Amino acid sequence: MADQKIMVIDDEKIVGDMARLALEQDGFNVETFLNAEPALERLKNERFDVVVTDLKMKGIDGMEVLRTVKRLYPETKVIMITAFANLDAAIEALRGDVHDFFPKPVKIKELKASIQRALAK
């Protein structure tokens, strides 16, 4: 699994830190970002297997991250998490080919299971 790379983008540092710790325990190579700008710069040079992104962030939001990832790497799976879960946001994300959509606080066990499903496809 060490060759499988996961990117986590969330403006709440604790979310990224918890995800990184939990996923590294499972042997994943994880990079975390507090906002989308440096994450998208990194994506220009490096492909990730799964991108976990917050929906609502200052500047570039999760939907723009989803569009950019799918344009650069159509096979990369995107998992969206948000504190502002509503039906419209979920529908828009699913139309944008998001792999999974979780309201915050996301249960790390559920996130890990979703990542495993994404990598199995």
N, C-alpha and C positions, 0 to 999 in steps of 0.2 A: 504493500500500500504506500510505501514511502515515495514511490514514483507518481502517486496520484496527488494532484495539487488542488487545494481548495482555497478560494479567495473569499474573505468575509469583509463586507463593507457595512459598517453601522456607526452612526454618529454618537452612540453611547459606548464609551470605551469598555465598560464592564461586559457588554454583550459580546464584543469581539474577543475580549480576553477569555471569557468563559468558553466560547465556542472553540477558540484555539487550543486551550488546555484540554478540553474534552476530546477534540478530534486528533490532537497529537498523541494522546494516550492510545488511540486506535491505530496509530502509525501513519497518519496522513501528514503531508507537507502542507502547512497552513500559513497564509499571509493575511494580515488584517490591516484594514484602512479605516480611518475615521470619516473620510468623505470620498466622494466618487472621483474627483479630479485626478489624484495620484494613482488611484486604482485603474482608471481607464488608460493612463499613461503606461502603467505596468503591462496592461493587456496588449498594448501595441507590440511589445517585445516578447511576450510569454503567454503560452496557452495554459489555461487552467481547466481541470476536468469539471469542476462545479464552482459556481459563483453564488454565494449567499449574500443577498443585499437587502438593506432596509428600503422600504418604499419611500417614506417621507424624510428627506434630508435637505439641508440648505444647499443651494446651488443645483447641481445635477441630482435628479431624483432617481429612484429605483427603476422607473419605467424607461428612462433614458439609458440607464445601465443595461437593462434587458435588451433594448434595441441595439445598442453598440455591441454587446457580447454576441448577439445572434448574427449581426452583420459580419463581425470579424471571424467568429468561430461557431458556425451553425450547430455543431455537434455538442458544444458545451451546454450543460444543464444549468438553469438559473432557478434558485429557490428564493422566494421573497418573504420577508417578515415585516410586520408593521404593527405599531401601536394603534393605528387608525384603520383597523379592519372594518371594511364595509363591503356590501355586495358589489357596488359599482367598481371599487378598486380591484376586487377579486376577479370580476368578469374581465376588466381591462387587462389585467395581468395574464389571465388564462388565454385571452385572445392573442396576447403577445408571445405565446408559447412558453410560459413559465412552467417549470416542472412541478413546483409545489408552492403553496401559499399558507403562511402561518401567522396567526395573531400573536402579539406579544402579551405576556411573557411566553416565549417559545420553550417547550419542554425539550431539553437537550437529547433525551432518548428518542423523541419523535423526529428531531432534526437529523440525528445520526441515521435513523431508519430511512428517512427520505433520501439522504446522501447515498446510502447503500443501494437503494432502488435506482437512483439516477445513474450510478456507476455500473449497475448490472445491465442497463439497456444498451 
